[in-house]
């Protein structure tokens, strides 16, 4: 009986944590309803295209034909204009991000145009993956991706933060023969929100 209660308590804590992370993911967006609709639209699109693997290769035309999608994570990319909701794709070669919805921008002609916000980083170019916790209330958790040529990207609002960190660190460490592991596995606490960066 005690074993059953322990199992139930563990399951309850995991379910509560998952619900909290999903709520945080939606709450991070400027509009919760837009974020929810974006996720639903993305899920429907993935189903219609035959899964996230095919959706990834359709979204990122530079992906190799034999490139294998390993994981996807719902999250946000921190930018100068605010967090952008999207999906982080981890393949055997690349870390990539695409927004759930097209974003508006001003074209050189002065007209408003729409395009998906995309980032594509070869794993061979990733120097470190750093989990960072901001000293805020409540604490905000980020994944800081730094490239070998000193570009950086800040991802936040993960539904599965610990899994994302684990798989990203593992991918980078494997690619670099373990060299990046020591720089990537320690959770760093800092006082202020990230500033600058290529995703900003």
Beta strands, then each sheet from edge to edge (+ up, - down):
strand 1: 69-79
strand 2: 82-91
strand 3: 94-99
strand 4: 103-106
strand 5: 112-115
strand 6: 118-122
strand 7: 126-134
strand 8: 140-147
strand 9: 152-156
strand 10: 188-190
sheet 1: 6+ 3- 2+ 1- 9+ 8- 7+ 10+
sheet 2: 4+ 5-
end
